[in-house]
Amino acid sequence: MSAELFLFWLMGAVTVASAVMVISAKNPVHSVLFLILCFFNAAGLFVLIGAEFLAMVLVVVYVGAVAVLFMFVVMMLDINFVRLREGFIEYLPVGALVGLVLLAELVLVAGTWAMREPTTPAAPALAEAVDNTRALGRLLYTEHFLVFQIAGLVLLVAIVGAIALTLRERVGVKRQDVARQVHRRPSETLVLERVEPGKGV
């Protein structure tokens, strides 16, 4: 057994086991930690097939942002998980039905993939050997440049819209005025009190 095959089976087994622990762990913090472990092993699988860009994006975006956000939300919100688990038996038939439908779809997809005729796609002719990160960059900034810019514009509009919806002018909230603080005089802020001995201010 080669080293690549051993790493594939090891990371694949850890990925599947951690994914099962995500949905079976009783503590939500443990679920998030197992989710991070699953992401790291999936990134390792991407590295094994030569897709290091996807591995970097998976670690930076999902582990660095999404999973950490889940962790903070779970730890900061006061959620009564005992009350949430009370309706488990009530929703068990619906959940089992959805699970069976998904299992049937996966079996059909796997069977179709196994029965298809093996084809050998023609390898694209490359002028020079480049890694997938450079090839993806060239593809995004040449053929799909317009779509890439439109996607960035949509994200920009979403960010501006989220800021505009959450930025409200609240009455009665004290805000810091830096210019007023810099230009104030000591006579406006300092008050000298003469305290007699044995008495408080």
Secondary structure, DSSP 8 states (H G I E B T S, - for coil): --HHHHHHHHHHHHHHHHHHHHHH-SSHHHHHHHHHHHHHHHHHHHHHTT-HHHHHHIIIIIIIIIIHHHHHHHHHS---HHHHGGGHHHHHHHHHHHHHHHHHHHHHHHHHHHHS----------SS---HHHHHHHHHTTTTHHHHHHHHHHHHHHHHHHHHHH----TT-----HHHHHH--HHHH-------TT---
